[in-house]
């Protein structure tokens, strides 16, 4: 059984896989493995990540879902 933090990571990883190219849907997504692969996140995204961590730590499932939703929508 997964704890709240592990569950949040699995949810976010699953979202990344769904957005991938259809030709590589069965491949694992590796994030941060390549040194040349760097991501820049906005201050707003960092704040949403902090909200997610706080919600996970508090065990507040509604706040976790809202934070995940906000983060995922920030990429659209």
N, C-alpha and C positions, 0 to 999 in steps of 0.2 A: 504494500500500500504506500502511496506517495503522500508526503506531507504537503502543506499549502505552498511552500516555495517551489518544490519540485513540480507540483501540478501547474503552477503559473508558468514555469519554464517550458513544460511540455506543451501547454496551450500555445504559447508564443512560437515555439519551434514548429508546431503543426501548421500555424498560420503562414509561416515562411515557406513551408513546403508546398502549400496550396497555391501560392503565388508564383511558383517556379515555372519554368518553361515546360510545356507538356511533354517534350521529348525526353526530359530528364526527371520526370515525376518520381521514379523509383530510386533515384540516387539520394543519398544522405546529404543534407545541407550542412556544410562546415563553415562556421562563422569565426573569423579572426584567426584562421590557421595560416594564412598567407600574410607575410609582413607587408607586402605592397597593398594589401586589401585594407583600406582604412575607411571608416564611416564617420561622417560628421553629423552630429545631432544638434538640433536647436535647443535653446535654453528651455523652451516650452516642453520639448520631449524629455529633457532631464528632469524637469519638475513633475511630469506625469510619471516617470519612473520612480521618483521619490514617493509619490502618492501610492503607487502600486506596492512598493515595499512596506509602507505604513499600513496599508489595508491588509496585506498578507500577515504582517506581524500581529495585527489586531484580530485576525480571524474574521474580518468583515467581508463576507462573500459578495454582498451587493457592491461594496466599494471596490473590491478586486475586479469584478466584472466591468464596472464603469471605467476603471483605470485602463484595463485591457482594451476596452472599446475605444477609449480616447486615443490610446497609443496607436492602435491599428488604423483609426481614421486619419491620423496625422500623416500617414504615408500615401493617402489617396490624393 
